[in-house]
């Protein structure tokens, strides 16, 4: 479900924002924060569009976990390059 993917990507983007490292920390940290804000800003519109179209929407974090198609990354250390390339792929999949 689209909204589950948006929330999953929001948390994943915050995860990488919080755990960014390396010489480009500041730029990448801010970049990911901007992207997370854009994702969060989408959520209400997507949920209300689903309701307007006669459907239901998300009720819990557990439901997000069951419905998301994007894959979480709970690995303890991810290199900055790997974070950015994973973000690129996930955002392309979301689109
Ligand atoms: Fe922050």
PDB file of the backbone (N, CA, C, O) and the ligand in Angstrom, with CONECT records:
HET    LIG  A 101       1
ATOM      1  N   UNK A   1       0.836  -1.193   0.000  1.00  0.00           N
ATOM      2  CA  UNK A   1       0.000   0.000   0.000  1.00  0.00           C
ATOM      3  C   UNK A   1       0.880   1.256   0.000  1.00  0.00           C
ATOM      4  O   UNK A   1       1.882   1.333   0.710  1.00  0.00           O
ATOM      5  N   UNK A   2       0.482   2.217  -0.802  1.00  0.00           N
ATOM      6  CA  UNK A   2       1.297   3.422  -0.981  1.00  0.00           C
ATOM      7  C   UNK A   2       1.616   4.123   0.337  1.00  0.00           C
ATOM      8  O   UNK A   2       2.771   4.459   0.598  1.00  0.00           O
ATOM      9  N   UNK A   3       0.599   4.344   1.166  1.00  0.00           N
ATOM     10  CA  UNK A   3       0.843   5.113   2.392  1.00  0.00           C
ATOM     11  C   UNK A   3       1.799   4.379   3.334  1.00  0.00           C
ATOM     12  O   UNK A   3       2.610   5.017   4.006  1.00  0.00           O
ATOM     13  N   UNK A   4       1.715   3.070   3.390  1.00  0.00           N
ATOM     14  CA  UNK A   4       2.656   2.293   4.209  1.00  0.00           C
ATOM     15  C   UNK A   4       4.081   2.497   3.699  1.00  0.00           C
ATOM     16  O   UNK A   4       5.017   2.620   4.489  1.00  0.00           O
ATOM     17  N   UNK A   5       4.238   2.531   2.380  1.00  0.00           N
ATOM     18  CA  UNK A   5       5.567   2.762   1.813  1.00  0.00           C
ATOM     19  C   UNK A   5       6.068   4.167   2.123  1.00  0.00           C
ATOM     20  O   UNK A   5       7.257   4.356   2.380  1.00  0.00           O
ATOM     21  N   UNK A   6       5.182   5.148   2.101  1.00  0.00           N
ATOM     22  CA  UNK A   6       5.603   6.525   2.411  1.00  0.00           C
ATOM     23  C   UNK A   6       6.084   6.617   3.858  1.00  0.00           C
ATOM     24  O   UNK A   6       7.114   7.231   4.137  1.00  0.00           O
ATOM     25  N   UNK A   7       5.330   5.997   4.783  1.00  0.00           N
ATOM     26  CA  UNK A   7       5.759   6.019   6.189  1.00  0.00           C
ATOM     27  C   UNK A   7       7.053   5.226   6.375  1.00  0.00           C
ATOM     28  O   UNK A   7       7.941   5.656   7.112  1.00  0.00           O
ATOM     29  N   UNK A   8       7.166   4.087   5.720  1.00  0.00           N
ATOM     30  CA  UNK A   8       8.388   3.279   5.843  1.00  0.00           C
ATOM     31  C   UNK A   8       9.593   4.065   5.336  1.00  0.00           C
ATOM     32  O   UNK A   8      10.662   4.043   5.946  1.00  0.00           O
ATOM     33  N   UNK A   9       9.411   4.762   4.212  1.00  0.00           N
ATOM     34  CA  UNK A   9      10.521   5.532   3.655  1.00  0.00           C
ATOM     35  C   UNK A   9      10.814   6.753   4.519  1.00  0.00           C
ATOM     36  O   UNK A   9      11.967   7.169   4.633  1.00  0.00           O
ATOM     37  N   UNK A  10       9.781   7.327   5.127  1.00  0.00           N
ATOM     38  CA  UNK A  10       9.986   8.444   6.052  1.00  0.00           C
ATOM     39  C   UNK A  10      10.906   8.016   7.204  1.00  0.00           C
ATOM     40  O   UNK A  10      11.886   8.695   7.510  1.00  0.00           O
ATOM     41  N   UNK A  11      10.578   6.888   7.834  1.00  0.00           N
ATOM     42  CA  UNK A  11      11.392   6.416   8.960  1.00  0.00           C
ATOM     43  C   UNK A  11      12.800   6.037   8.502  1.00  0.00           C
ATOM     44  O   UNK A  11      13.783   6.308   9.191  1.00  0.00           O
ATOM     45  N   UNK A  12      12.879   5.411   7.334  1.00  0.00           N
ATOM     46  CA  UNK A  12      14.196   5.012   6.833  1.00  0.00           C
ATOM     47  C   UNK A  12      15.056   6.242   6.523  1.00  0.00           C
ATOM     48  O   UNK A  12      16.264   6.247   6.764  1.00  0.00           O
ATOM     49  N   UNK A  13      14.419   7.269   5.990  1.00  0.00           N
ATOM     50  CA  UNK A  13      15.143   8.507   5.684  1.00  0.00           C
ATOM     51  C   UNK A  13      15.614   9.164   6.978  1.00  0.00           C
ATOM     52  O   UNK A  13      16.736   9.666   7.043  1.00  0.00           O
ATOM     53  N   UNK A  14      14.767   9.165   8.011  1.00  0.00           N
ATOM     54  CA  UNK A  14      15.181   9.692   9.318  1.00  0.00           C
ATOM     55  C   UNK A  14      16.304   8.844   9.916  1.00  0.00           C
ATOM     56  O   UNK A  14      17.250   9.376  10.497  1.00  0.00           O
ATOM     57  N   UNK A  15      16.193   7.526   9.770  1.00  0.00           N
ATOM     58  CA  UNK A  15      17.237   6.629  10.239  1.00  0.00           C
ATOM     59  C   UNK A  15      18.585   7.036   9.624  1.00  0.00           C
ATOM     60  O   UNK A  15      19.575   7.179  10.341  1.00  0.00           O
ATOM     61  N   UNK A  16      18.620   7.223   8.307  1.00  0.00           N
ATOM     62  CA  UNK A  16      19.877   7.597   7.647  1.00  0.00           C
ATOM     63  C   UNK A  16      20.277   9.026   8.021  1.00  0.00           C
ATOM     64  O   UNK A  16      21.468   9.314   8.147  1.00  0.00           O
ATOM     65  N   UNK A  17      19.334   9.901   8.196  1.00  0.00           N
ATOM     66  CA  UNK A  17      19.608  11.276   8.665  1.00  0.00           C
ATOM     67  C   UNK A  17      20.312  11.223  10.033  1.00  0.00           C
ATOM     68  O   UNK A  17      21.302  11.918  10.263  1.00  0.00           O
ATOM     69  N   UNK A  18      19.783  10.391  10.924  1.00  0.00           N
ATOM     70  CA  UNK A  18      20.341  10.314  12.284  1.00  0.00           C
ATOM     71  C   UNK A  18      21.686   9.605  12.328  1.00  0.00           C
ATOM     72  O   UNK A  18      22.527   9.908  13.174  1.00  0.00           O
ATOM     73  N   UNK A  19      21.888   8.650  11.403  1.00  0.00           N
ATOM     74  CA  UNK A  19      23.098   7.825  11.461  1.00  0.00           C
ATOM     75  C   UNK A  19      24.111   8.153  10.369  1.00  0.00           C
ATOM     76  O   UNK A  19      25.059   7.397  10.158  1.00  0.00           O
ATOM     77  N   UNK A  20      23.920   9.263   9.679  1.00  0.00           N
ATOM     78  CA  UNK A  20      24.885   9.676   8.655  1.00  0.00           C
ATOM     79  C   UNK A  20      26.245   9.887   9.312  1.00  0.00           C
ATOM     80  O   UNK A  20      26.332  10.224  10.492  1.00  0.00           O
ATOM     81  N   UNK A  21      27.308   9.682   8.527  1.00  0.00           N
ATOM     82  CA  UNK A  21      28.667   9.902   9.039  1.00  0.00           C
ATOM     83  C   UNK A  21      29.537  10.372   7.878  1.00  0.00           C
ATOM     84  O   UNK A  21      29.071  10.477   6.744  1.00  0.00           O
ATOM     85  N   UNK A  22      30.800  10.652   8.172  1.00  0.00           N
ATOM     86  CA  UNK A  22      31.758  10.965   7.122  1.00  0.00           C
ATOM     87  C   UNK A  22      31.920  12.445   6.856  1.00  0.00           C
ATOM     88  O   UNK A  22      31.261  13.280   7.475  1.00  0.00           O
ATOM     89  N   UNK A  23      32.832  12.768   5.901  1.00  0.00           N
ATOM     90  CA  UNK A  23      33.218  14.171   5.650  1.00  0.00           C
ATOM     91  C   UNK A  23      32.083  15.047   5.099  1.00  0.00           C
ATOM     92  O   UNK A  23      32.134  16.271   5.215  1.00  0.00           O
ATOM     93  N   UNK A  24      31.069  14.426   4.507  1.00  0.00           N
ATOM     94  CA  UNK A  24      29.937  15.207   3.964  1.00  0.00           C
ATOM     95  C   UNK A  24      28.732  15.166   4.897  1.00  0.00           C
ATOM     96  O   UNK A  24      27.595  15.399   4.488  1.00  0.00           O
ATOM     97  N   UNK A  25      29.015  14.862   6.160  1.00  0.00           N
ATOM     98  CA  UNK A  25      27.929  14.694   7.131  1.00  0.00           C
ATOM     99  C   UNK A  25      26.902  15.811   7.052  1.00  0.00           C
ATOM    100  O   UNK A  25      25.706  15.548   6.928  1.00  0.00           O
ATOM    101  N   UNK A  26      27.357  17.050   7.123  1.00  0.00           N
ATOM    102  CA  UNK A  26      26.425  18.171   7.252  1.00  0.00           C
ATOM    103  C   UNK A  26      25.472  18.263   6.047  1.00  0.00           C
ATOM    104  O   UNK A  26      24.260  18.398   6.213  1.00  0.00           O
ATOM    105  N   UNK A  27      26.038  18.189   4.842  1.00  0.00           N
ATOM    106  CA  UNK A  27      25.200  18.279   3.639  1.00  0.00           C
ATOM    107  C   UNK A  27      24.213  17.115   3.548  1.00  0.00           C
ATOM    108  O   UNK A  27      23.029  17.324   3.284  1.00  0.00           O
ATOM    109  N   UNK A  28      24.688  15.912   3.763  1.00  0.00           N
ATOM    110  CA  UNK A  28      23.825  14.737   3.634  1.00  0.00           C
ATOM    111  C   UNK A  28      22.783  14.700   4.753  1.00  0.00           C
ATOM    112  O   UNK A  28      21.629  14.330   4.537  1.00  0.00           O
ATOM    113  N   UNK A  29      23.215  15.092   5.946  1.00  0.00           N
ATOM    114  CA  UNK A  29      22.297  15.145   7.092  1.00  0.00           C
ATOM    115  C   UNK A  29      21.124  16.090   6.782  1.00  0.00           C
ATOM    116  O   UNK A  29      19.966  15.753   7.028  1.00  0.00           O
ATOM    117  N   UNK A  30      21.435  17.255   6.250  1.00  0.00           N
ATOM    118  CA  UNK A  30      20.371  18.213   5.901  1.00  0.00           C
ATOM    119  C   UNK A  30      19.532  17.738   4.715  1.00  0.00           C
ATOM    120  O   UNK A  30      18.310  17.887   4.715  1.00  0.00           O
ATOM    121  N   UNK A  31      20.185  17.171   3.718  1.00  0.00           N
ATOM    122  CA  UNK A  31      19.468  16.655   2.547  1.00  0.00           C
ATOM    123  C   UNK A  31      18.404  15.637   2.966  1.00  0.00           C
ATOM    124  O   UNK A  31      17.256  15.697   2.524  1.00  0.00           O
ATOM    125  N   UNK A  32      18.811  14.709   3.822  1.00  0.00           N
ATOM    126  CA  UNK A  32      17.876  13.662   4.239  1.00  0.00           C
ATOM    127  C   UNK A  32      16.770  14.226   5.132  1.00  0.00           C
ATOM    128  O   UNK A  32      15.650  13.716   5.134  1.00  0.00           O
ATOM    129  N   UNK A  33      17.083  15.268   5.884  1.00  0.00           N
ATOM    130  CA  UNK A  33      16.043  15.879   6.713  1.00  0.00           C
ATOM    131  C   UNK A  33      14.990  16.546   5.823  1.00  0.00           C
ATOM    132  O   UNK A  33      13.792  16.431   6.079  1.00  0.00           O
ATOM    133  N   UNK A  34      15.443  17.240   4.784  1.00  0.00           N
ATOM    134  CA  UNK A  34      14.499  17.869   3.844  1.00  0.00           C
ATOM    135  C   UNK A  34      13.616  16.815   3.186  1.00  0.00           C
ATOM    136  O   UNK A  34      12.404  16.992   3.056  1.00  0.00           O
ATOM    137  N   UNK A  35      14.245  15.712   2.772  1.00  0.00           N
ATOM    138  CA  UNK A  35      13.463  14.663   2.111  1.00  0.00           C
ATOM    139  C   UNK A  35      12.458  14.029   3.067  1.00  0.00           C
ATOM    140  O   UNK A  35      11.338  13.703   2.675  1.00  0.00           O
ATOM    141  N   UNK A  36      12.867  13.855   4.326  1.00  0.00           N
ATOM    142  CA  UNK A  36      11.932  13.267   5.296  1.00  0.00           C
ATOM    143  C   UNK A  36      10.735  14.191   5.515  1.00  0.00           C
ATOM    144  O   UNK A  36       9.604  13.728   5.656  1.00  0.00           O
ATOM    145  N   UNK A  37      10.989  15.492   5.543  1.00  0.00           N
ATOM    146  CA  UNK A  37       9.883  16.448   5.722  1.00  0.00           C
ATOM    147  C   UNK A  37       8.911  16.390   4.540  1.00  0.00           C
ATOM    148  O   UNK A  37       7.696  16.472   4.722  1.00  0.00           O
ATOM    149  N   UNK A  38       9.457  16.250   3.333  1.00  0.00           N
ATOM    150  CA  UNK A  38       8.595  16.154   2.150  1.00  0.00           C
ATOM    151  C   UNK A  38       7.738  14.882   2.202  1.00  0.00           C
ATOM    152  O   UNK A  38       6.555  14.904   1.861  1.00  0.00           O
ATOM    153  N   UNK A  39       8.351  13.781   2.633  1.00  0.00           N
ATOM    154  CA  UNK A  39       7.600  12.524   2.737  1.00  0.00           C
ATOM    155  C   UNK A  39       6.497  12.644   3.782  1.00  0.00           C
ATOM    156  O   UNK A  39       5.357  12.249   3.537  1.00  0.00           O
ATOM    157  N   UNK A  40       6.841  13.192   4.950  1.00  0.00           N
ATOM    158  CA  UNK A  40       5.837  13.317   6.004  1.00  0.00           C
ATOM    159  C   UNK A  40       4.690  14.222   5.561  1.00  0.00           C
ATOM    160  O   UNK A  40       3.527  13.971   5.877  1.00  0.00           O
ATOM    161  N   UNK A  41       5.033  15.272   4.829  1.00  0.00           N
ATOM    162  CA  UNK A  41       4.004  16.209   4.367  1.00  0.00           C
ATOM    163  C   UNK A  41       3.013  15.548   3.406  1.00  0.00           C
ATOM    164  O   UNK A  41       1.876  16.003   3.282  1.00  0.00           O
ATOM    165  N   UNK A  42       3.440  14.472   2.723  1.00  0.00           N
ATOM    166  CA  UNK A  42       2.555  13.769   1.780  1.00  0.00           C
ATOM    167  C   UNK A  42       1.499  12.924   2.478  1.00  0.00           C
ATOM    168  O   UNK A  42       0.429  12.667   1.925  1.00  0.00           O
ATOM    169  N   UNK A  43       1.813  12.489   3.711  1.00  0.00           N
ATOM    170  CA  UNK A  43       1.035  11.403   4.309  1.00  0.00           C
ATOM    171  C   UNK A  43      -0.444  11.737   4.482  1.00  0.00           C
ATOM    172  O   UNK A  43      -1.309  10.915   4.179  1.00  0.00           O
ATOM    173  N   UNK A  44      -0.731  12.934   4.964  1.00  0.00           N
ATOM    174  CA  UNK A  44      -2.127  13.268   5.228  1.00  0.00           C
ATOM    175  C   UNK A  44      -2.933  13.337   3.930  1.00  0.00           C
ATOM    176  O   UNK A  44      -4.076  12.885   3.873  1.00  0.00           O
ATOM    177  N   UNK A  45      -2.320  13.909   2.891  1.00  0.00           N
ATOM    178  CA  UNK A  45      -3.015  14.011   1.602  1.00  0.00           C
ATOM    179  C   UNK A  45      -3.304  12.625   1.024  1.00  0.00           C
ATOM    180  O   UNK A  45      -4.387  12.387   0.488  1.00  0.00           O
ATOM    181  N   UNK A  46      -2.343  11.720   1.131  1.00  0.00           N
ATOM    182  CA  UNK A  46      -2.530  10.365   0.592  1.00  0.00           C
ATOM    183  C   UNK A  46      -3.632   9.643   1.374  1.00  0.00           C
ATOM    184  O   UNK A  46      -4.494   8.994   0.782  1.00  0.00           O
ATOM    185  N   UNK A  47      -3.600   9.759   2.710  1.00  0.00           N
ATOM    186  CA  UNK A  47      -4.611   9.090   3.542  1.00  0.00           C
ATOM    187  C   UNK A  47      -6.007   9.630   3.249  1.00  0.00           C
ATOM    188  O   UNK A  47      -6.963   8.865   3.120  1.00  0.00           O
ATOM    189  N   UNK A  48      -6.116  10.942   3.146  1.00  0.00           N
ATOM    190  CA  UNK A  48      -7.447  11.527   2.929  1.00  0.00           C
ATOM    191  C   UNK A  48      -7.959  11.267   1.516  1.00  0.00           C
ATOM    192  O   UNK A  48      -9.166  11.177   1.293  1.00  0.00           O
ATOM    193  N   UNK A  49      -7.032  11.147   0.558  1.00  0.00           N
ATOM    194  CA  UNK A  49      -7.451  10.786  -0.802  1.00  0.00           C
ATOM    195  C   UNK A  49      -8.010   9.374  -0.810  1.00  0.00           C
ATOM    196  O   UNK A  49      -9.002   9.102  -1.486  1.00  0.00           O
ATOM    197  N   UNK A  50      -7.379   8.471  -0.062  1.00  0.00           N
ATOM    198  CA  UNK A  50      -7.867   7.090   0.019  1.00  0.00           C
ATOM    199  C   UNK A  50      -9.277   7.058   0.605  1.00  0.00           C
ATOM    200  O   UNK A  50     -10.139   6.324   0.120  1.00  0.00           O
ATOM    201  N   UNK A  51      -9.513   7.858   1.654  1.00  0.00           N
ATOM    202  CA  UNK A  51     -10.835   7.914   2.278  1.00  0.00           C
ATOM    203  C   UNK A  51     -11.864   8.492   1.310  1.00  0.00           C
ATOM    204  O   UNK A  51     -12.989   8.003   1.204  1.00  0.00           O
ATOM    205  N   UNK A  52     -11.447   9.550   0.605  1.00  0.00           N
ATOM    206  CA  UNK A  52     -12.355  10.208  -0.341  1.00  0.00           C
ATOM    207  C   UNK A  52     -12.758   9.252  -1.460  1.00  0.00           C
ATOM    208  O   UNK A  52     -13.873   9.323  -1.977  1.00  0.00           O
ATOM    209  N   UNK A  53     -11.841   8.357  -1.829  1.00  0.00           N
ATOM    210  CA  UNK A  53     -12.112   7.387  -2.892  1.00  0.00           C
ATOM    211  C   UNK A  53     -12.895   6.176  -2.368  1.00  0.00           C
ATOM    212  O   UNK A  53     -13.125   5.217  -3.105  1.00  0.00           O
ATOM    213  N   UNK A  54     -13.300   6.223  -1.098  1.00  0.00           N
ATOM    214  CA  UNK A  54     -14.140   5.156  -0.571  1.00  0.00           C
ATOM    215  C   UNK A  54     -13.389   4.053   0.145  1.00  0.00           C
ATOM    216  O   UNK A  54     -13.993   3.076   0.588  1.00  0.00           O
ATOM    217  N   UNK A  55     -12.084   4.199   0.264  1.00  0.00           N
ATOM    218  CA  UNK A  55     -11.285   3.166   0.919  1.00  0.00           C
ATOM    219  C   UNK A  55     -11.045   3.482   2.379  1.00  0.00           C
ATOM    220  O   UNK A  55     -11.606   4.427   2.933  1.00  0.00           O
ATOM    221  N   UNK A  56     -10.200   2.672   2.987  1.00  0.00           N
ATOM    222  CA  UNK A  56      -9.760   2.944   4.353  1.00  0.00           C
ATOM    223  C   UNK A  56      -8.289   3.317   4.286  1.00  0.00           C
ATOM    224  O   UNK A  56      -7.670   3.298   3.222  1.00  0.00           O
ATOM    225  N   UNK A  57      -7.746   3.655   5.444  1.00  0.00           N
ATOM    226  CA  UNK A  57      -6.316   3.965   5.456  1.00  0.00           C
ATOM    227  C   UNK A  57      -5.671   3.342   6.686  1.00  0.00           C
ATOM    228  O   UNK A  57      -6.292   2.541   7.385  1.00  0.00           O
ATOM    229  N   UNK A  58      -4.439   3.709   6.943  1.00  0.00           N
ATOM    230  CA  UNK A  58      -3.677   3.040   7.993  1.00  0.00           C
ATOM    231  C   UNK A  58      -4.231   3.299   9.386  1.00  0.00           C
ATOM    232  O   UNK A  58      -4.782   4.361   9.675  1.00  0.00           O
ATOM    233  N   UNK A  59      -4.065   2.283  10.244  1.00  0.00           N
ATOM    234  CA  UNK A  59      -4.520   2.410  11.630  1.00  0.00           C
ATOM    235  C   UNK A  59      -3.390   2.258  12.646  1.00  0.00           C
ATOM    236  O   UNK A  59      -3.577   2.594  13.815  1.00  0.00           O
ATOM    237  N   UNK A  60      -2.226   1.762  12.233  1.00  0.00           N
ATOM    238  CA  UNK A  60      -1.171   1.489  13.224  1.00  0.00           C
ATOM    239  C   UNK A  60       0.194   1.281  12.564  1.00  0.00           C
ATOM    240  O   UNK A  60       0.310   1.073  11.356  1.00  0.00           O
ATOM    241  N   UNK A  61       1.201   1.348  13.402  1.00  0.00           N
ATOM    242  CA  UNK A  61       2.568   1.044  12.960  1.00  0.00           C
ATOM    243  C   UNK A  61       2.670  -0.423  12.533  1.00  0.00           C
ATOM    244  O   UNK A  61       3.364  -0.753  11.572  1.00  0.00           O
ATOM    245  N   UNK A  62       1.966  -1.298  13.264  1.00  0.00           N
ATOM    246  CA  UNK A  62       1.975  -2.710  12.895  1.00  0.00           C
ATOM    247  C   UNK A  62       1.423  -2.936  11.493  1.00  0.00           C
ATOM    248  O   UNK A  62       1.930  -3.763  10.734  1.00  0.00           O
ATOM    249  N   UNK A  63       0.379  -2.187  11.167  1.00  0.00           N
ATOM    250  CA  UNK A  63      -0.209  -2.321   9.834  1.00  0.00           C
ATOM    251  C   UNK A  63       0.760  -1.817   8.761  1.00  0.00           C
ATOM    252  O   UNK A  63       0.854  -2.390   7.676  1.00  0.00           O
ATOM    253  N   UNK A  64       1.473  -0.741   9.079  1.00  0.00           N
ATOM    254  CA  UNK A  64       2.495  -0.252   8.145  1.00  0.00           C
ATOM    255  C   UNK A  64       3.492  -1.365   7.861  1.00  0.00           C
ATOM    256  O   UNK A  64       3.821  -1.632   6.705  1.00  0.00           O
ATOM    257  N   UNK A  65       3.976  -2.018   8.927  1.00  0.00           N
ATOM    258  CA  UNK A  65       4.977  -3.079   8.768  1.00  0.00           C
ATOM    259  C   UNK A  65       4.439  -4.235   7.921  1.00  0.00           C
ATOM    260  O   UNK A  65       5.185  -4.841   7.152  1.00  0.00           O
ATOM    261  N   UNK A  66       3.158  -4.536   8.062  1.00  0.00           N
ATOM    262  CA  UNK A  66       2.583  -5.645   7.281  1.00  0.00           C
ATOM    263  C   UNK A  66       2.399  -5.274   5.811  1.00  0.00           C
ATOM    264  O   UNK A  66       2.502  -6.135   4.937  1.00  0.00           O
ATOM    265  N   UNK A  67       2.127  -4.000   5.535  1.00  0.00           N
ATOM    266  CA  UNK A  67       1.764  -3.603   4.174  1.00  0.00           C
ATOM    267  C   UNK A  67       2.918  -3.018   3.357  1.00  0.00           C
ATOM    268  O   UNK A  67       2.846  -2.996   2.128  1.00  0.00           O
ATOM    269  N   UNK A  68       3.965  -2.550   4.006  1.00  0.00           N
ATOM    270  CA  UNK A  68       5.037  -1.874   3.260  1.00  0.00           C
ATOM    271  C   UNK A  68       5.715  -2.829   2.293  1.00  0.00           C
ATOM    272  O   UNK A  68       5.905  -4.010   2.580  1.00  0.00           O
ATOM    273  N   UNK A  69       6.072  -2.282   1.141  1.00  0.00           N
ATOM    274  CA  UNK A  69       6.817  -3.049   0.140  1.00  0.00           C
ATOM    275  C   UNK A  69       8.288  -2.665   0.152  1.00  0.00           C
ATOM    276  O   UNK A  69       9.143  -3.485  -0.183  1.00  0.00           O
ATOM    277  N   UNK A  70       8.594  -1.433   0.530  1.00  0.00           N
ATOM    278  CA  UNK A  70       9.991  -1.008   0.648  1.00  0.00           C
ATOM    279  C   UNK A  70      10.630  -1.740   1.832  1.00  0.00           C
ATOM    280  O   UNK A  70       9.977  -2.000   2.843  1.00  0.00           O
ATOM    281  N   UNK A  71      11.892  -2.059   1.689  1.00  0.00           N
ATOM    282  CA  UNK A  71      12.585  -2.875   2.691  1.00  0.00           C
ATOM    283  C   UNK A  71      13.317  -1.976   3.695  1.00  0.00           C
ATOM    284  O   UNK A  71      14.029  -1.049   3.308  1.00  0.00           O
ATOM    285  N   UNK A  72      13.130  -2.266   4.997  1.00  0.00           N
ATOM    286  CA  UNK A  72      13.837  -1.530   6.048  1.00  0.00           C
ATOM    287  C   UNK A  72      15.332  -1.839   6.002  1.00  0.00           C
ATOM    288  O   UNK A  72      15.759  -2.830   5.409  1.00  0.00           O
ATOM    289  N   UNK A  73      16.106  -0.982   6.632  1.00  0.00           N
ATOM    290  CA  UNK A  73      17.533  -1.254   6.799  1.00  0.00           C
ATOM    291  C   UNK A  73      17.908  -0.960   8.253  1.00  0.00           C
ATOM    292  O   UNK A  73      18.124   0.190   8.636  1.00  0.00           O
ATOM    293  N   UNK A  74      17.981  -2.039   9.062  1.00  0.00           N
ATOM    294  CA  UNK A  74      18.303  -1.906  10.483  1.00  0.00           C
ATOM    295  C   UNK A  74      19.779  -2.159  10.780  1.00  0.00           C
ATOM    296  O   UNK A  74      20.175  -2.294  11.938  1.00  0.00           O
ATOM    297  N   UNK A  75      20.586  -2.221   9.722  1.00  0.00           N
ATOM    298  CA  UNK A  75      22.009  -2.526   9.911  1.00  0.00           C
ATOM    299  C   UNK A  75      22.661  -1.437  10.773  1.00  0.00           C
ATOM    300  O   UNK A  75      22.331  -0.257  10.656  1.00  0.00           O
ATOM    301  N   UNK A  76      23.588  -1.852  11.635  1.00  0.00           N
ATOM    302  CA  UNK A  76      24.173  -0.911  12.605  1.00  0.00           C
ATOM    303  C   UNK A  76      24.978   0.191  11.923  1.00  0.00           C
ATOM    304  O   UNK A  76      24.875   1.356  12.307  1.00  0.00           O
ATOM    305  N   UNK A  77      25.781  -0.163  10.913  1.00  0.00           N
ATOM    306  CA  UNK A  77      26.546   0.865  10.192  1.00  0.00           C
ATOM    307  C   UNK A  77      26.326   0.709   8.691  1.00  0.00           C
ATOM    308  O   UNK A  77      26.517  -0.371   8.133  1.00  0.00           O
ATOM    309  N   UNK A  78      25.926   1.787   8.054  1.00  0.00           N
ATOM    310  CA  UNK A  78      25.770   1.833   6.599  1.00  0.00           C
ATOM    311  C   UNK A  78      26.645   2.982   6.117  1.00  0.00           C
ATOM    312  O   UNK A  78      26.583   4.078   6.674  1.00  0.00           O
ATOM    313  N   UNK A  79      27.459   2.750   5.087  1.00  0.00           N
ATOM    314  CA  UNK A  79      28.330   3.830   4.603  1.00  0.00           C
ATOM    315  C   UNK A  79      27.467   4.929   4.000  1.00  0.00           C
ATOM    316  O   UNK A  79      26.353   4.664   3.547  1.00  0.00           O
ATOM    317  N   UNK A  80      27.976   6.169   3.989  1.00  0.00           N
ATOM    318  CA  UNK A  80      27.213   7.274   3.387  1.00  0.00           C
ATOM    319  C   UNK A  80      26.821   6.979   1.936  1.00  0.00           C
ATOM    320  O   UNK A  80      25.686   7.241   1.539  1.00  0.00           O
ATOM    321  N   UNK A  81      27.755   6.435   1.139  1.00  0.00           N
ATOM    322  CA  UNK A  81      27.441   6.137  -0.260  1.00  0.00           C
ATOM    323  C   UNK A  81      26.321   5.100  -0.376  1.00  0.00           C
ATOM    324  O   UNK A  81      25.435   5.223  -1.221  1.00  0.00           O
ATOM    325  N   UNK A  82      26.372   4.089   0.475  1.00  0.00           N
ATOM    326  CA  UNK A  82      25.320   3.069   0.443  1.00  0.00           C
ATOM    327  C   UNK A  82      23.972   3.655   0.877  1.00  0.00           C
ATOM    328  O   UNK A  82      22.929   3.307   0.324  1.00  0.00           O
ATOM    329  N   UNK A  83      24.004   4.547   1.872  1.00  0.00           N
ATOM    330  CA  UNK A  83      22.753   5.200   2.274  1.00  0.00           C
ATOM    331  C   UNK A  83      22.137   5.964   1.110  1.00  0.00           C
ATOM    332  O   UNK A  83      20.944   5.839   0.831  1.00  0.00           O
ATOM    333  N   UNK A  84      22.973   6.766   0.429  1.00  0.00           N
ATOM    334  CA  UNK A  84      22.429   7.597  -0.652  1.00  0.00           C
ATOM    335  C   UNK A  84      21.941   6.743  -1.811  1.00  0.00           C
ATOM    336  O   UNK A  84      20.920   7.053  -2.426  1.00  0.00           O
ATOM    337  N   UNK A  85      22.669   5.664  -2.115  1.00  0.00           N
ATOM    338  CA  UNK A  85      22.213   4.852  -3.246  1.00  0.00           C
ATOM    339  C   UNK A  85      20.932   4.091  -2.884  1.00  0.00           C
ATOM    340  O   UNK A  85      20.070   3.880  -3.737  1.00  0.00           O
ATOM    341  N   UNK A  86      20.813   3.681  -1.620  1.00  0.00           N
ATOM    342  CA  UNK A  86      19.570   3.016  -1.196  1.00  0.00           C
ATOM    343  C   UNK A  86      18.395   4.002  -1.215  1.00  0.00           C
ATOM    344  O   UNK A  86      17.280   3.645  -1.597  1.00  0.00           O
ATOM    345  N   UNK A  87      18.658   5.235  -0.800  1.00  0.00           N
ATOM    346  CA  UNK A  87      17.614   6.267  -0.856  1.00  0.00           C
ATOM    347  C   UNK A  87      17.161   6.510  -2.306  1.00  0.00           C
ATOM    348  O   UNK A  87      15.971   6.653  -2.587  1.00  0.00           O
ATOM    349  N   UNK A  88      18.138   6.551  -3.205  1.00  0.00           N
ATOM    350  CA  UNK A  88      17.819   6.778  -4.614  1.00  0.00           C
ATOM    351  C   UNK A  88      16.913   5.657  -5.137  1.00  0.00           C
ATOM    352  O   UNK A  88      15.904   5.924  -5.790  1.00  0.00           O
ATOM    353  N   UNK A  89      17.274   4.416  -4.848  1.00  0.00           N
ATOM    354  CA  UNK A  89      16.487   3.272  -5.321  1.00  0.00           C
ATOM    355  C   UNK A  89      15.087   3.238  -4.688  1.00  0.00           C
ATOM    356  O   UNK A  89      14.093   2.983  -5.368  1.00  0.00           O
ATOM    357  N   UNK A  90      15.028   3.498  -3.385  1.00  0.00           N
ATOM    358  CA  UNK A  90      13.728   3.467  -2.694  1.00  0.00           C
ATOM    359  C   UNK A  90      12.810   4.572  -3.200  1.00  0.00           C
ATOM    360  O   UNK A  90      11.619   4.347  -3.414  1.00  0.00           O
ATOM    361  N   UNK A  91      13.369   5.768  -3.392  1.00  0.00           N
ATOM    362  CA  UNK A  91      12.534   6.866  -3.892  1.00  0.00           C
ATOM    363  C   UNK A  91      12.069   6.589  -5.313  1.00  0.00           C
ATOM    364  O   UNK A  91      10.940   6.926  -5.669  1.00  0.00           O
ATOM    365  N   UNK A  92      12.925   5.978  -6.134  1.00  0.00           N
ATOM    366  CA  UNK A  92      12.516   5.613  -7.492  1.00  0.00           C
ATOM    367  C   UNK A  92      11.395   4.590  -7.445  1.00  0.00           C
ATOM    368  O   UNK A  92      10.442   4.668  -8.220  1.00  0.00           O
ATOM    369  N   UNK A  93      11.509   3.626  -6.530  1.00  0.00           N
ATOM    370  CA  UNK A  93      10.452   2.599  -6.399  1.00  0.00           C
ATOM    371  C   UNK A  93       9.149   3.227  -5.923  1.00  0.00           C
ATOM    372  O   UNK A  93       8.071   2.852  -6.384  1.00  0.00           O
ATOM    373  N   UNK A  94       9.246   4.182  -5.002  1.00  0.00           N
ATOM    374  CA  UNK A  94       8.037   4.842  -4.500  1.00  0.00           C
ATOM    375  C   UNK A  94       7.326   5.580  -5.631  1.00  0.00           C
ATOM    376  O   UNK A  94       6.103   5.521  -5.755  1.00  0.00           O
ATOM    377  N   UNK A  95       8.118   6.281  -6.460  1.00  0.00           N
ATOM    378  CA  UNK A  95       7.538   7.028  -7.588  1.00  0.00           C
ATOM    379  C   UNK A  95       6.841   6.072  -8.547  1.00  0.00           C
ATOM    380  O   UNK A  95       6.290   6.505  -9.559  1.00  0.00           O
TER     381      UNK A  95
HETATM  382 FE   LIG A 101      17.263  16.089  12.688  1.00  0.00          FE
END
